[in-house]
Amino acid sequence: MGKEIDIYTIGFTKKNAETFFNFIKTSNVSTLLDVRLNNVSQLAGFAKRDDLKFFLKELCGTEYIHTPELAPTKDMLSLYKKGEMPWEKYEDKFLNLMSQRQIEKTVKPTLLDHGCLLCSEHEPHLCHRRLVVDYLNEYSDLDLKVKHLF
């Protein structure tokens, strides 16, 4: 096992800006890793890329990085969202995608240390941000201690 690293995950839905940014600030998140495929949707409110980057820096002293390599493909996400692919199949396909992309070799541990994976889902149970952490814990020499903020 490698160095123990504290990592967080958060979804922005079902949270107002005050709650969201308080979670980030009180957890001492150094870098927010945006693992969404689409980070500029009008539906994202305060979590649109440019606004989020500004608010994180000003309110929390937190850096923002978009990491689409940690996101599902558009087709995969679409099939799951439409209910045409059950969670189990989505989970399997997503973990295979992470393996194909070899994220354990490309994601820098320094980004993960007090980093926070951001997605839209309120809870982590049926969200790919949890799968990213699970995958890295299994296939890298990192020891990620995850705390889901919700």
DSSP file (Angstrom, degrees, kcal/mol; ACC not computed):
  #  RESIDUE AA STRUCTURE BP1 BP2  ACC     N-H-->O    O-->H-N    N-H-->O    O-->H-N    TCO  KAPPA ALPHA  PHI   PSI    X-CA   Y-CA   Z-CA
    1    1 A M              0   0    0      0, 0.0   141,-0.1     0, 0.0     3,-0.1   0.000 360.0 360.0 360.0 142.4    0.0    0.0    0.0
    2    2 A G        -     0   0    0    139,-1.0   140,-0.1     1,-0.2     2,-0.1  -0.015 360.0 -41.3 -89.0-163.4    1.1    3.5   -0.8
    3    3 A K        -     0   0    0      1,-0.1   140,-1.5   138,-0.0     2,-0.3  -0.342  64.0-110.9 -63.4 138.1    0.8    6.7    1.0
    4    4 A E  E     -a  143   0A   0    138,-0.1     2,-0.4    -3,-0.1   140,-0.2  -0.575  38.7-168.5 -72.9 129.7   -2.6    7.3    2.6
    5    5 A I  E     -a  144   0A   0    138,-2.8   140,-3.5    -2,-0.3     2,-0.5  -0.980  18.0-137.8-126.3 129.6   -4.4   10.1    0.8
    6    6 A D  E     +a  145   0A   0     -2,-0.4   108,-3.0   138,-0.2   109,-0.6  -0.752  32.5 171.9 -84.1 127.9   -7.6   11.9    2.0
    7    7 A I  E     -ab 146 115A   0    138,-2.4   140,-1.8    -2,-0.5     2,-0.3  -0.970  13.9-159.2-137.1 151.4  -10.0   12.4   -0.9
    8    8 A Y  E     -ab 147 116A   0    107,-2.4   109,-2.7    -2,-0.3     2,-0.3  -0.840   3.7-156.5-125.6 160.8  -13.5   13.7   -1.1
    9    9 A T  E     +ab 148 117A   0    138,-1.6   140,-3.3    -2,-0.3     2,-0.3  -0.983  15.0 175.8-134.4 151.6  -16.4   13.5   -3.6
   10   10 A I  E     -ab 149 118A   0    107,-2.7   109,-2.1    -2,-0.3     2,-0.4  -0.993  19.8-151.7-152.5 146.3  -19.4   15.8   -3.9
   11   11 A G  E     - b   0 119A   0    138,-0.7   109,-0.3   111,-0.5   110,-0.1  -0.915  13.0-146.9-112.5 147.6  -22.4   16.3   -6.2
   12   12 A F    >   +     0   0    0    107,-1.5     3,-1.0    -2,-0.4   108,-0.1   0.675  66.2  99.0 -92.0 -14.2  -23.8   19.8   -6.7
   13   13 A T  T 3  S+     0   0    0    107,-1.5    -2,-0.1     1,-0.2     3,-0.1  -0.373  85.0  21.8 -73.1 154.6  -27.5   18.9   -7.0
   14   14 A K  T 3  S+     0   0    0      1,-0.2     2,-0.4    -2,-0.1    -1,-0.2   0.699 107.1  98.8  61.8  23.2  -29.8   19.3   -4.0
   15   15 A K    <   -     0   0    0     -3,-1.0    -1,-0.2     4,-0.0     2,-0.2  -0.998  66.1-138.8-133.8 139.7  -27.4   21.7   -2.5
   16   16 A N     >  -     0   0    0     -2,-0.4     4,-2.5    -3,-0.1     5,-0.2  -0.492  37.8 -99.6 -86.2 170.7  -27.5   25.5   -2.5
   17   17 A A  H  > S+     0   0    0      1,-0.2     4,-2.8     2,-0.2     5,-0.3   0.883 121.3  55.0 -59.0 -40.8  -24.2   27.4   -3.1
   18   18 A E  H  > S+     0   0    0      1,-0.2     4,-1.9     2,-0.2    -1,-0.2   0.937 111.6  43.3 -60.4 -47.5  -23.7   28.1    0.6
   19   19 A T  H  > S+     0   0    0      2,-0.2     4,-2.1     1,-0.2    -2,-0.2   0.936 115.3  49.8 -62.5 -47.5  -23.9   24.4    1.6
   20   20 A F  H  X S+     0   0    0     -4,-2.5     4,-1.8     1,-0.2    -2,-0.2   0.945 114.4  41.9 -58.1 -53.2  -21.7   23.4   -1.4
   21   21 A F  H  X S+     0   0    0     -4,-2.8     4,-2.6     1,-0.2    -1,-0.2   0.801 111.1  56.7 -71.4 -27.7  -18.9   25.9   -0.7
   22   22 A N  H  X S+     0   0    0     -4,-1.9     4,-2.9    -5,-0.3     5,-0.3   0.903 106.0  51.4 -66.4 -40.2  -19.0   25.3    3.1
   23   23 A F  H  X S+     0   0    0     -4,-2.1     4,-1.4     2,-0.2    -2,-0.2   0.941 113.2  45.0 -57.7 -47.5  -18.4   21.6    2.4
   24   24 A I  H  <>S+     0   0    0     -4,-1.8     5,-2.1     1,-0.2     4,-0.2   0.926 116.9  44.7 -63.6 -46.0  -15.4   22.4    0.2
   25   25 A K  H ><5S+     0   0    0     -4,-2.6     3,-1.4     1,-0.2    -2,-0.2   0.932 113.9  46.6 -67.9 -47.1  -14.0   25.0    2.6
   26   26 A T  H 3<5S+     0   0    0     -4,-2.9    -1,-0.2     1,-0.3    -2,-0.2   0.738 110.9  53.8 -71.4 -20.5  -14.4   23.0    5.9
   27   27 A S  T 3<5S-     0   0    0     -4,-1.4    -1,-0.3    -5,-0.3    -2,-0.2   0.457 107.2-127.9 -88.6  -1.2  -12.9   19.9    4.3
   28   28 A N  T < 5 -     0   0    0     -3,-1.4     2,-0.3    -4,-0.2    -3,-0.2   0.898  35.7-172.7  54.4  44.1   -9.8   21.9    3.2
   29   29 A V      < -     0   0    0     -5,-2.1    86,-0.2     1,-0.2    -1,-0.2  -0.544  13.0-172.8 -69.1 124.9  -10.2   20.8   -0.4
   30   30 A S  S    S+     0   0    0     84,-2.9    33,-2.7    -2,-0.3     2,-0.4   0.836  70.2  20.9 -88.7 -36.0   -7.1   21.9   -2.3
   31   31 A T  E     -dc  63 115A   0     83,-1.0    85,-2.0    31,-0.2     2,-0.6  -0.993  64.1-150.2-138.1 129.8   -8.2   20.9   -5.8
   32   32 A L  E     -dc  64 116A   0     31,-3.1    33,-2.6    -2,-0.4     2,-0.8  -0.884  14.2-156.5 -96.5 120.4  -11.7   20.3   -7.2
   33   33 A L  E     -dc  65 117A   0     83,-2.9    85,-2.8    -2,-0.6     2,-0.9  -0.867   7.8-148.1-100.0 109.4  -11.5   17.7  -10.0
   34   34 A D  E     +dc  66 118A   0     31,-3.0    33,-2.8    -2,-0.8    36,-0.2  -0.675  19.3 178.1 -80.9 108.0  -14.6   18.1  -12.2
   35   35 A V        +     0   0    0     83,-2.2     2,-0.2    -2,-0.9    -1,-0.1   0.101  39.6 119.3-100.8  21.3  -15.4   14.6  -13.5
   36   36 A R        -     0   0    0     82,-0.2     3,-0.2     1,-0.1    35,-0.1  -0.602  60.8-143.8 -84.0 148.4  -18.5   15.7  -15.4
   37   37 A L  S    S+     0   0    0      1,-0.3     2,-0.6    -2,-0.2    -1,-0.1   0.920  96.6  37.2 -71.1 -46.4  -18.6   15.2  -19.2
   38   38 A N        +     0   0    0      1,-0.1    -1,-0.3    -3,-0.1     3,-0.3  -0.917  62.6 164.7-112.4 110.0  -20.5   18.5  -19.6
   39   39 A N        +     0   0    0     -2,-0.6    10,-3.2    -3,-0.2    11,-0.1   0.205  69.6  59.9-110.1  16.1  -19.4   21.2  -17.3
   40   40 A V        +     0   0    0      8,-0.2    -1,-0.2     9,-0.1     8,-0.1   0.230  67.5 138.5-125.3  13.5  -21.0   24.2  -19.0
   41   41 A S    >   -     0   0    0     -3,-0.3     3,-1.6     1,-0.1     4,-0.2  -0.320  56.2-134.4 -62.1 138.9  -24.7   23.3  -18.9
   42   42 A Q  G >  S+     0   0    0      1,-0.3     3,-1.1     2,-0.2    -1,-0.1   0.769 105.3  65.7 -62.7 -24.8  -27.1   26.1  -18.0
   43   43 A L  G 3  S+     0   0    0      1,-0.2    -1,-0.3     4,-0.1     4,-0.1   0.612  83.4  76.4 -72.8 -11.0  -28.8   23.6  -15.6
   44   44 A A  G X  S-     0   0    0     -3,-1.6     3,-2.6     1,-0.2    -1,-0.2   0.602  73.6-175.3 -79.3 -10.4  -25.7   23.6  -13.5
   45   45 A G  G X  S+     0   0    0     -3,-1.1     3,-1.4     1,-0.3    -1,-0.2  -0.280  73.2   4.0  55.3-125.9  -26.4   27.0  -11.9
   46   46 A F  G 3  S+     0   0    0      1,-0.3    -1,-0.3   -34,-0.1     9,-0.2   0.634 127.0  69.4 -65.7 -12.6  -23.4   28.0   -9.7
   47   47 A A  G <   +     0   0    0     -3,-2.6    -1,-0.3     4,-0.1    -2,-0.2   0.252  65.5 125.1 -94.9  13.2  -21.6   24.8  -10.8
   48   48 A K  S <> S-     0   0    0     -3,-1.4     4,-3.2    -8,-0.1     5,-0.3  -0.511  75.8-107.2 -67.7 143.9  -21.0   25.9  -14.4
   49   49 A R  H  > S+     0   0    0    -10,-3.2     4,-2.6     1,-0.2     5,-0.2   0.832 112.8  39.4 -43.2 -58.7  -17.2   25.7  -15.2
   50   50 A D  H  > S+     0   0    0      1,-0.2     4,-1.8     2,-0.2    -1,-0.2   0.892 119.5  45.8 -68.2 -39.4  -16.2   29.4  -15.2
   51   51 A D  H  > S+     0   0    0     -3,-0.2     4,-3.0     2,-0.2     5,-0.2   0.929 114.0  49.6 -65.8 -44.8  -18.5   30.4  -12.3
   52   52 A L  H  X S+     0   0    0     -4,-3.2     4,-2.8     1,-0.2     5,-0.3   0.916 108.5  52.2 -61.1 -44.9  -17.3   27.4  -10.2
   53   53 A K  H  X S+     0   0    0     -4,-2.6     4,-1.7    -5,-0.3    -1,-0.2   0.919 113.5  45.0 -57.6 -45.3  -13.6   28.1  -10.9
   54   54 A F  H  X S+     0   0    0     -4,-1.8     4,-2.7    -5,-0.2     5,-0.3   0.950 114.8  46.2 -64.0 -51.8  -14.1   31.7   -9.7
   55   55 A F  H  X>S+     0   0    0     -4,-3.0     4,-3.0     1,-0.2     5,-0.6   0.893 110.9  52.7 -61.9 -41.3  -16.2   30.9   -6.6
   56   56 A L  I  X>S+     0   0    0     -4,-2.8     6,-2.0    -5,-0.2     4,-1.7   0.926 113.9  42.8 -60.2 -45.2  -13.8   28.1   -5.5
   57   57 A K  I  X5S+     0   0    0     -4,-1.7     4,-1.0     4,-0.3    -2,-0.2   0.944 121.0  39.9 -66.0 -49.4  -10.8   30.4   -5.7
   58   58 A E  I  <5S+     0   0    0     -4,-2.7    -2,-0.2    -5,-0.2    -3,-0.2   0.896 126.6  30.8 -70.9 -42.1  -12.4   33.4   -4.1
   59   59 A L  I  <5S+     0   0    0     -4,-3.0    -3,-0.2    -5,-0.3    -2,-0.2   0.794 137.2  15.7 -89.3 -30.0  -14.4   31.6   -1.3
   60   60 A C  I  <<S-     0   0    0     -4,-1.7    -3,-0.2    -5,-0.6    -2,-0.2   0.524  87.7-121.5-125.8  -9.7  -12.3   28.6   -0.6
   61   61 A G     << +     0   0    0     -4,-1.0     2,-0.4    -5,-0.8    -4,-0.3   0.815  65.6 146.5  65.5  29.4   -8.8   29.1   -2.0
   62   62 A T        -     0   0    0     -6,-2.0    -1,-0.2    -7,-0.1   -31,-0.2  -0.814  45.9-131.5-105.0 137.5   -9.4   25.9   -4.0
   63   63 A E  E     -d   31   0A   0    -33,-2.7   -31,-3.1    -2,-0.4     2,-0.4  -0.483  17.3-141.9 -80.8 156.4   -8.1   25.2   -7.5
   64   64 A Y  E     +d   32   0A   0    -33,-0.2     2,-0.4    -2,-0.1   -31,-0.2  -0.979  20.7 174.0-123.4 132.0  -10.4   23.9  -10.2
   65   65 A I  E     -d   33   0A   0    -33,-2.6   -31,-3.0    -2,-0.4     2,-0.5  -0.990  24.9-140.4-137.6 128.9   -9.4   21.3  -12.9
   66   66 A H  E     -d   34   0A   0     -2,-0.4   -31,-0.2   -33,-0.2     3,-0.1  -0.780  19.5-175.6 -85.4 126.5  -11.7   19.7  -15.4
   67   67 A T    >   +     0   0    0    -33,-2.8     3,-2.2    -2,-0.5    -1,-0.1  -0.646  13.9 166.2-123.7  73.1  -10.8   16.0  -15.8
   68   68 A P  G >  S+     0   0    0      0, 0.0     3,-1.8     0, 0.0    -1,-0.1   0.699  70.8  74.4 -63.9 -17.3  -13.0   14.6  -18.6
   69   69 A E  G 3  S+     0   0    0      1,-0.3    34,-0.1    -3,-0.1    32,-0.1   0.652  94.6  53.5 -68.3 -11.8  -10.7   11.5  -18.7
   70   70 A L  G <  S+     0   0    0     -3,-2.2    -1,-0.3   -36,-0.2    62,-0.1   0.177  97.2  88.8-103.6  15.1  -12.5   10.5  -15.4
   71   71 A A  S <  S-     0   0    0     -3,-1.8   -35,-0.1   -35,-0.1     3,-0.1  -0.757  81.2-107.9-109.4 156.5  -16.0   10.9  -17.0
   72   72 A P        -     0   0    0      0, 0.0     2,-0.1     0, 0.0    -1,-0.1  -0.255  44.6 -91.0 -71.5 169.3  -18.0    8.3  -18.8
   73   73 A T     >  -     0   0    0      1,-0.1     4,-2.4   -36,-0.0     5,-0.2  -0.419  35.0-112.8 -74.9 161.1  -18.5    8.5  -22.6
   74   74 A K  H  > S+     0   0    0      1,-0.2     4,-2.5     2,-0.2     5,-0.2   0.913 117.6  49.2 -60.8 -43.8  -21.5   10.5  -23.9
   75   75 A D  H  > S+     0   0    0      2,-0.2     4,-2.5     1,-0.2     5,-0.2   0.923 111.0  49.2 -62.4 -45.7  -23.2    7.3  -25.2
   76   76 A M  H  > S+     0   0    0      1,-0.2     4,-1.9     2,-0.2    -2,-0.2   0.931 114.2  44.7 -60.0 -48.0  -22.6    5.4  -22.0
   77   77 A L  H  X S+     0   0    0     -4,-2.4     4,-3.0     1,-0.2     5,-0.2   0.904 112.2  52.6 -64.8 -42.3  -24.1    8.2  -19.9
   78   78 A S  H  X S+     0   0    0     -4,-2.5     4,-2.2    -5,-0.2     6,-0.3   0.922 109.0  48.5 -61.3 -46.7  -27.0    8.7  -22.2
   79   79 A L  H  <>S+     0   0    0     -4,-2.5     5,-2.2     1,-0.2     6,-1.0   0.900 114.7  46.4 -61.6 -40.9  -28.0    5.0  -22.2
   80   80 A Y  H ><5S+     0   0    0     -4,-1.9     3,-1.4     4,-0.2     5,-0.2   0.944 112.3  49.1 -66.8 -47.5  -27.9    4.9  -18.4
   81   81 A K  H 3<5S+     0   0    0     -4,-3.0    -2,-0.2     1,-0.3    -1,-0.2   0.849 109.9  52.1 -62.1 -35.1  -29.8    8.2  -17.9
   82   82 A K  T 3<5S-     0   0    0     -4,-2.2    -1,-0.3    -5,-0.2    -2,-0.2   0.544 116.0-115.8 -78.1  -6.4  -32.5    7.0  -20.3
   83   83 A G  T < 5S+     0   0    0     -3,-1.4    -3,-0.2    -4,-0.3    -2,-0.1   0.621  85.3 118.8  81.2  12.7  -32.9    3.8  -18.3
   84   84 A E  S   <S+     0   0    0     -5,-2.2    -4,-0.2    -6,-0.3    -5,-0.1   0.522  73.3  46.2 -88.7  -5.8  -31.7    1.7  -21.3
   85   85 A M  S    S-     0   0    0     -6,-1.0    -2,-0.2    -5,-0.2    -1,-0.2  -0.978  85.5-131.1-136.0 121.9  -28.7    0.4  -19.3
   86   86 A P     >  -     0   0    0      0, 0.0     4,-2.4     0, 0.0     3,-0.5  -0.292  28.7-107.8 -69.3 159.0  -29.0   -0.8  -15.7
   87   87 A W  H  > S+     0   0    0      1,-0.2     4,-3.3     2,-0.2     5,-0.2   0.881 117.1  57.3 -53.4 -43.4  -26.6    0.5  -13.1
   88   88 A E  H  > S+     0   0    0      1,-0.2     4,-2.0     2,-0.2    -1,-0.2   0.898 110.5  42.9 -58.3 -42.6  -24.7   -2.9  -12.9
   89   89 A K  H  > S+     0   0    0     -3,-0.5     4,-2.8     2,-0.2    -1,-0.2   0.902 114.5  50.8 -70.9 -40.9  -23.9   -2.8  -16.7
   90   90 A Y  H  X S+     0   0    0     -4,-2.4     4,-2.9     2,-0.2    -2,-0.2   0.928 110.2  50.3 -59.9 -45.8  -23.0    0.9  -16.5
   91   91 A E  H  X S+     0   0    0     -4,-3.3     4,-2.5     1,-0.2     5,-0.2   0.923 112.2  47.1 -59.1 -46.3  -20.7    0.3  -13.6
   92   92 A D  H  X S+     0   0    0     -4,-2.0     4,-2.1    -5,-0.2    -2,-0.2   0.926 114.1  46.5 -62.5 -46.8  -19.0   -2.5  -15.5
   93   93 A K  H  X S+     0   0    0     -4,-2.8     4,-2.0     1,-0.2    -2,-0.2   0.897 113.2  49.7 -64.2 -40.1  -18.6   -0.5  -18.7
   94   94 A F  H  X S+     0   0    0     -4,-2.9     4,-2.3     2,-0.2    -2,-0.2   0.922 110.1  49.2 -66.9 -43.8  -17.3    2.5  -16.8
   95   95 A L  H  X S+     0   0    0     -4,-2.5     4,-1.8     1,-0.2    -1,-0.2   0.886 111.1  50.9 -63.3 -37.9  -14.7    0.5  -14.9
   96   96 A N  H  X S+     0   0    0     -4,-2.1     4,-2.6    -5,-0.2    -1,-0.2   0.883 108.5  52.4 -64.1 -38.2  -13.5   -1.0  -18.1
   97   97 A L  H  X S+     0   0    0     -4,-2.0     4,-2.3     2,-0.2    -2,-0.2   0.906 107.4  51.1 -63.3 -42.4  -13.3    2.5  -19.6
   98   98 A M  H  X>S+     0   0    0     -4,-2.3     5,-1.6     1,-0.2     4,-0.7   0.882 111.1  49.7 -62.2 -37.5  -11.1    3.6  -16.7
   99   99 A S  H ><5S+     0   0    0     -4,-1.8     3,-0.7     2,-0.2    -2,-0.2   0.924 109.8  49.4 -66.5 -45.6   -8.9    0.5  -17.3
  100  100 A Q  H 3<5S+     0   0    0     -4,-2.6    -2,-0.2     1,-0.3    -1,-0.2   0.881 113.5  46.9 -60.5 -38.3   -8.6    1.3  -21.1
  101  101 A R  H 3<5S-     0   0    0     -4,-2.3    -1,-0.3    -5,-0.2    -2,-0.2   0.606 101.9-139.9 -79.6 -11.5   -7.7    4.9  -20.2
  102  102 A Q  T XX5 +     0   0    0     -4,-0.7     3,-2.0    -3,-0.7     4,-1.0   0.915  33.0 172.2  52.3  50.5   -5.2    3.6  -17.6
  103  103 A I  H 3>< +     0   0    0     -5,-1.6     4,-2.6     1,-0.3     3,-0.2   0.776  68.6  70.3 -61.6 -25.8   -6.1    6.4  -15.2
  104  104 A E  H 34 S+     0   0    0     -6,-0.3    -1,-0.3     1,-0.2    37,-0.2   0.739 106.2  40.3 -63.8 -19.9   -4.0    4.8  -12.5
  105  105 A K  H <4 S+     0   0    0     -3,-2.0    -1,-0.2    -4,-0.1    -2,-0.2   0.664 121.3  40.2 -97.6 -21.3   -0.9    5.8  -14.5
  106  106 A T  H  < S+     0   0    0     -4,-1.0     2,-0.5    -3,-0.2    -2,-0.2   0.741  90.3  87.0-104.5 -26.0   -2.1    9.3  -15.6
  107  107 A V  S  < S-     0   0    0     -4,-2.6     5,-0.0    -5,-0.2     3,-0.0  -0.657  76.9-131.4 -81.3 122.8   -3.8   10.8  -12.6
  108  108 A K    >>  -     0   0    0     -2,-0.5     3,-1.4     1,-0.1     4,-1.1  -0.566   2.5-140.2 -77.2 128.0   -1.3   12.5  -10.4
  109  109 A P  H 3> S+     0   0    0      0, 0.0     4,-1.8     0, 0.0     3,-0.2   0.818 101.6  64.1 -55.8 -31.3   -1.5   11.6   -6.7
  110  110 A T  H 34 S+     0   0    0      1,-0.2    -2,-0.0     2,-0.2    -3,-0.0   0.833 100.5  51.7 -64.2 -30.5   -0.8   15.3   -5.8
  111  111 A L  H <4 S+     0   0    0     -3,-1.4    -1,-0.2     1,-0.2   -80,-0.2   0.841 110.8  48.1 -71.6 -32.2   -4.1   16.2   -7.4
  112  112 A L  H >< S+     0   0    0     -4,-1.1     3,-2.6    -3,-0.2     2,-0.6   0.773  84.4 101.0 -79.9 -26.5   -5.9   13.6   -5.4
  113  113 A D  T 3< S-     0   0    0     -4,-1.8  -106,-0.2     1,-0.3   -83,-0.2  -0.478 113.5 -12.3 -66.7 111.5   -4.4   14.6   -2.0
  114  114 A H  T 3  S+     0   0    0   -108,-3.0   -84,-2.9    -2,-0.6   -83,-1.0   0.784 110.4 142.0  58.8  30.3   -7.2   16.7   -0.4
  115  115 A G  E <   -bc   7  31A   0     -3,-2.6  -107,-2.4  -109,-0.6     2,-0.4  -0.515  41.7-147.3 -90.2 166.6   -8.8   16.7   -3.8
  116  116 A C  E     -bc   8  32A   0    -85,-2.0   -83,-2.9  -109,-0.2     2,-0.5  -0.979   6.9-140.1-140.0 124.2  -12.5   16.4   -4.4
  117  117 A L  E     -bc   9  33A   0   -109,-2.7  -107,-2.7    -2,-0.4     2,-0.4  -0.730  23.1-156.1 -84.5 125.6  -14.2   14.7   -7.3
  118  118 A L  E     +bc  10  34A   0    -85,-2.8   -83,-2.2    -2,-0.5     2,-0.3  -0.871  24.9 148.7-107.6 133.5  -17.3   16.7   -8.5
  119  119 A C  E     -b   11   0A   0   -109,-2.1  -107,-1.5    -2,-0.4  -106,-0.2  -0.819  51.8-108.0-141.5-174.8  -20.3   15.4  -10.4
  120  120 A S  S    S+     0   0    0   -109,-0.3  -107,-1.5    -2,-0.3  -109,-0.1   0.810  80.9 103.9 -90.6 -30.2  -23.9   16.2  -10.5
  121  121 A E        -     0   0    0      1,-0.1    -2,-0.2  -109,-0.1     6,-0.1  -0.244  66.3-140.7 -57.5 135.9  -25.4   13.3   -8.6
  122  122 A H  S    S+     0   0    0   -110,-0.1  -111,-0.5  -111,-0.1    -1,-0.1   0.942  85.5  35.0 -63.0 -49.8  -26.5   14.2   -5.1
  123  123 A E  S    S-     0   0    0   -113,-0.1     3,-0.3     1,-0.1  -113,-0.1  -0.777  75.3-135.3-109.3 153.5  -25.3   10.9   -3.5
  124  124 A P  S >  S+     0   0    0      0, 0.0     3,-1.6     0, 0.0     6,-0.4   0.639  83.1  89.0 -81.4 -14.8  -22.3    8.8   -4.5
  125  125 A H  T 3  S+     0   0    0      1,-0.3     2,-0.1     5,-0.1     6,-0.0   0.880 101.9  26.2 -56.8 -45.6  -23.9    5.4   -4.5
  126  126 A L  T 3  S+     0   0    0     -3,-0.3     2,-0.4     4,-0.0    -1,-0.3  -0.395 106.2 101.3-112.8  53.0  -25.0    5.4   -8.1
  127  127 A C  S X> S-     0   0    0     -3,-1.6     4,-0.9    -2,-0.1     3,-0.9  -0.992  72.2-131.2-139.0 145.0  -22.4    7.8   -9.4
  128  128 A H  H 3> S+     0   0    0     -2,-0.4     4,-2.1     1,-0.2     5,-0.1   0.696  99.9  73.7 -69.8 -18.0  -19.2    7.3  -11.4
  129  129 A R  H 3> S+     0   0    0      1,-0.2     4,-1.5     2,-0.2    -1,-0.2   0.888  98.4  48.0 -63.5 -35.5  -17.2    9.6   -9.0
  130  130 A R  H <> S+     0   0    0     -3,-0.9     4,-2.6    -6,-0.4    -1,-0.2   0.882 108.7  54.4 -67.5 -38.2  -17.4    6.8   -6.4
  131  131 A L  H  X S+     0   0    0     -4,-0.9     4,-2.9     1,-0.2    -2,-0.2   0.858 103.1  56.3 -65.6 -34.7  -16.3    4.3   -9.1
  132  132 A V  H  X S+     0   0    0     -4,-2.1     4,-2.5     2,-0.2    -1,-0.2   0.943 110.8  43.9 -60.6 -47.4  -13.2    6.4   -9.9
  133  133 A V  H  X S+     0   0    0     -4,-1.5     4,-2.4     2,-0.2    -2,-0.2   0.921 114.2  49.7 -64.1 -44.5  -12.1    6.2   -6.3
  134  134 A D  H  X S+     0   0    0     -4,-2.6     4,-1.6     1,-0.2    -2,-0.2   0.923 111.9  49.0 -59.5 -44.3  -12.9    2.5   -6.0
  135  135 A Y  H  X S+     0   0    0     -4,-2.9     4,-2.8     1,-0.2     5,-0.2   0.939 111.8  47.5 -61.9 -48.5  -10.9    1.8   -9.3
  136  136 A L  H  X S+     0   0    0     -4,-2.5     4,-1.6     1,-0.2     6,-0.5   0.871 109.6  53.7 -63.7 -36.5   -7.9    3.8   -8.1
  137  137 A N  H  < S+     0   0    0     -4,-2.4    -1,-0.2    -5,-0.2    -2,-0.2   0.855 116.3  39.5 -65.1 -32.9   -7.9    2.0   -4.7
  138  138 A E  H  < S+     0   0    0     -4,-1.6    -2,-0.2    -3,-0.2    -1,-0.2   0.875 125.8  31.1 -83.6 -38.1   -7.9   -1.3   -6.5
  139  139 A Y  H  < S+     0   0    0     -4,-2.8     2,-0.3    -5,-0.2    -3,-0.2   0.383 111.2  58.4-110.9   3.7   -5.5   -0.7   -9.4
  140  140 A S  S  < S-     0   0    0     -4,-1.6  -138,-0.1    -5,-0.2   -35,-0.1  -0.752  83.7-114.8-120.7 174.4   -3.0    1.9   -8.1
  141  141 A D  S    S+     0   0    0     -2,-0.3  -139,-1.0   -37,-0.2     2,-0.2   0.167  80.5 114.8 -93.9  20.6   -0.6    1.8   -5.2
  142  142 A L        -     0   0    0     -6,-0.5     2,-0.6  -141,-0.1    -2,-0.2  -0.590  59.6-148.0 -87.4 151.3   -2.6    4.7   -3.6
  143  143 A D  E     -a    4   0A   0   -140,-1.5  -138,-2.8    -2,-0.2     2,-0.5  -0.818  22.7-167.8-117.3  86.6   -4.5    4.3   -0.4
  144  144 A L  E     -a    5   0A   0     -2,-0.6     2,-0.8  -140,-0.2  -138,-0.2  -0.666  11.6-160.8 -85.2 121.0   -7.4    6.7   -0.9
  145  145 A K  E     -a    6   0A   0   -140,-3.5  -138,-2.4    -2,-0.5     2,-0.3  -0.880  22.6-158.2 -98.5 105.4   -9.4    7.4    2.2
  146  146 A V  E     -a    7   0A   0     -2,-0.8     2,-0.4  -140,-0.2  -138,-0.2  -0.639  20.1-174.9 -96.4 142.0  -12.7    8.8    0.8
  147  147 A K  E     -a    8   0A   0   -140,-1.8  -138,-1.6    -2,-0.3     2,-0.5  -0.981  17.5-146.7-130.0 120.3  -15.3   11.0    2.4
  148  148 A H  E     -a    9   0A   0     -2,-0.4     2,-0.8  -140,-0.2  -138,-0.2  -0.757  10.5-147.3 -88.4 125.6  -18.4   11.6    0.4
  149  149 A L  E      a   10   0A   0   -140,-3.3  -138,-0.7    -2,-0.5  -126,-0.0  -0.826 360.0 360.0 -96.9 109.2  -19.8   15.1    1.1
  150  150 A F              0   0    0     -2,-0.8    -1,-0.2  -140,-0.1  -140,-0.1   0.323 360.0 360.0-159.2 360.0  -23.7   15.2    0.8
